[in-house]
Amino acid sequence: MTNEENGSIGTPRGLAAWELQAWKRLRAGMLVEQGNADKKLSKTWQDRVKSGDFDADRCADEILALGPQRPQVEEEQALQRANRLERDLIMTPLLHGASGASRKVRGAAKSGVAAVLSQFIVLGIFAILGFLTLLVMAFRGVEFDPFFQAIIDFIPVMESTAGPAS
């Protein structure tokens, strides 16, 4: 990616000043992302980002000054990443606006149904545990109201020791 006309490495010619600045930032970021920049310098700039002391232009200039660590794989990696980045940028508008809102509503509806279903499952589990607790208490001789005693007596294997309901 050497541009012989202006002597800089990997700088597209015929760009406006802001386009050249954006290109340098993008290329430097891609070199770091793909592990093709100097590791120590990459770590230094990552630490500066974390600390809030980040200068995008200076970072790009320093990373590009050293160039790619593996120039033989840079072209393929850069084109693959540019392809994914372009696809993501093209699809971004579809994730916002009316279609994005409808997608969020569908997601909320699905999660709403799941929440209601999970609440019924939890309620069912607590009802079963409560019923089993009452059964254990009935086997220990605790007497309950006639309705629950009739339910216990209805289960043939589990006759209570409390006797007939009064």
NULUMSE-162409 format. One line per 10 residues: number of its first residue (from 1); for each residue z, x, y negated of C-alpha. Coordinates in pm, 1 decimal, decimal comma. Last residue first. Example, Ala and Ser with C-alpha at 12.3 -4.5 7.8 and 13.67 -1.06 7.14 Angstrom:
% residues 2
2 = 714,0/1367,0/106,0  780,0/1230,0/450,0;
This chain:
% residues 166
166 = 6107,1/-6550,7/3444,0  5857,1/-6304,0/3586,3  5906,2/-6211,2/3950,4  6077,1/-5889,6/4046,2  6136,6/-5573,6/3843,8  6021,9/-5343,4/4119,1  5662,2/-5367,7/4005,8  5378,3/-5410,2/4249,8  5116,3/-5146,1/4187,7  4869,4/-5176,8/4471,7;
156 = 4806,7/-5543,5/4401,8  4741,1/-5515,6/4023,9  4795,9/-5876,8/3913,6  5172,2/-5816,8/3903,5  5121,2/-5565,5/3622,4  4904,2/-5808,4/3426,2  5157,9/-6088,3/3482,2  5437,3/-5859,3/3356,7  5230,4/-5792,4/3042,9  5208,5/-6164,2/2965,7;
146 = 5566,4/-6243,4/3071,0  5721,8/-5998,0/2822,8  5835,3/-5668,9/2965,7  6103,3/-5558,3/3209,3  6179,0/-5188,5/3258,0  6236,5/-5106,2/3622,7  6100,8/-4754,7/3650,9  5770,0/-4889,3/3780,1  5735,4/-5090,4/3460,8  5786,4/-4775,5/3248,8;
136 = 5506,2/-4602,3/3436,8  5282,8/-4903,3/3378,7  5371,9/-4909,0/3006,6  5272,9/-4543,2/2973,8  4946,9/-4613,1/3158,8  4868,4/-4895,5/2914,5  4939,9/-4670,7/2615,5  4722,2/-4393,0/2755,4  4439,5/-4641,4/2819,6  4469,1/-4785,1/2467,0;
126 = 4476,8/-4433,6/2317,2  4158,2/-4339,5/2505,1  3988,0/-4660,0/2396,8  4078,3/-4599,4/2030,2  3935,0/-4246,8/2053,3  3615,1/-4378,6/2209,6  3586,5/-4654,8/1949,6  3634,6/-4399,9/1669,0  3369,4/-4174,5/1824,0  3122,2/-4461,8/1823,7;
116 = 3192,7/-4539,0/1459,1  3145,7/-4173,0/1363,3  2825,2/-4142,6/1567,6  2684,2/-4451,8/1402,3  2766,8/-4302,0/1062,3  2616,5/-3963,4/1160,3  2292,3/-4134,1/1249,4  2301,3/-4339,4/932,0  2378,8/-4029,5/725,2  2085,7/-3843,9/878,2;
106 = 1855,3/-4136,7/814,2  1979,5/-4152,9/454,9  1927,8/-3777,2/411,5  1570,5/-3803,6/540,7  1512,1/-4093,2/301,6  1633,3/-3874,2/15,9  1403,8/-3588,6/118,9  1112,0/-3828,3/129,1  1193,7/-3958,5/-216,9  1263,1/-3625,5/-387,8;
96 = 1365,3/-3305,1/-215,1  1294,7/-3156,6/128,0  923,6/-3214,3/85,6  925,6/-2998,0/-226,5  1056,5/-2703,3/-17,4  769,6/-2709,3/235,1  539,0/-2481,8/33,5  822,2/-2237,4/-36,8  916,7/-2220,4/330,2  555,5/-2164,0/437,4;
86 = 511,6/-1892,6/173,2  831,9/-1719,9/287,4  729,0/-1733,1/653,2  384,3/-1586,3/576,7  530,3/-1325,4/339,3  769,6/-1221,8/618,0  482,9/-1175,4/863,6  271,8/-991,5/605,8  558,6/-760,3/509,0  644,1/-680,6/870,4;
76 = 282,5/-598,9/958,0  233,8/-380,6/649,8  570,3/-205,3/677,6  535,6/-93,1/1038,7  369,2/247,9/979,7  563,0/301,6/655,8  894,8/338,1/841,0  1152,1/444,2/579,8  970,4/249,2/309,1  965,4/398,1/-39,4;
66 = 1232,8/617,0/-198,6  1130,5/512,1/-550,6  1090,9/154,3/-425,2  1463,5/125,4/-357,2  1562,4/275,8/-692,3  1312,6/71,1/-894,9  1402,2/-254,0/-718,5  1773,8/-200,4/-776,1  1716,8/-111,0/-1141,5  1512,4/-426,8/-1188,4;
56 = 1760,7/-654,4/-1011,8  2071,9/-526,3/-1188,1  2375,2/-628,9/-983,3  2738,3/-564,3/-1076,1  2882,9/-889,4/-940,6  3104,5/-714,1/-685,2  2918,6/-861,7/-389,8  2580,1/-774,5/-541,2  2702,5/-420,3/-608,4  2811,2/-386,9/-244,9;
46 = 2464,1/-493,7/-130,4  2316,8/-240,4/-372,5  2517,9/46,3/-225,5  2448,2/-68,6/130,0  2074,3/-66,4/64,3  2098,8/280,4/-90,9  2279,3/412,4/215,5  2035,7/247,4/454,8  1716,5/365,8/280,4  1475,5/76,0/305,4;
36 = 1293,6/-49,3/616,4  1572,9/-265,0/753,1  1357,1/-575,8/723,2  1580,6/-735,7/461,8  1603,4/-411,4/262,4  1225,8/-366,1/250,5  1182,4/-736,6/174,4  1418,7/-713,7/-120,7  1232,6/-413,5/-260,1  901,3/-596,3/-220,3;
26 = 1028,0/-909,0/-393,6  1182,5/-722,2/-684,3  868,6/-512,1/-733,0  644,8/-818,2/-717,9  858,2/-1008,0/-970,0  837,5/-716,9/-1217,3  461,5/-686,0/-1163,9  421,0/-1059,4/-1221,8  633,0/-1036,0/-1539,9  417,3/-751,9/-1674,5;
16 = 89,3/-928,1/-1594,4  -82,4/-817,5/-1277,5  -419,5/-646,1/-1253,3  -315,6/-397,3/-991,3  -77,6/-467,0/-701,7  203,6/-213,9/-682,4  271,2/-72,0/-337,4  332,7/284,9/-443,4  249,3/364,4/-801,5  -32,3/594,4/-910,8;
6 = -198,2/347,3/-1147,3  -545,5/359,2/-1003,0  -450,2/492,9/-659,0  -257,4/185,1/-554,6  -72,3/280,0/-240,5  0,0/0,0/0,0;
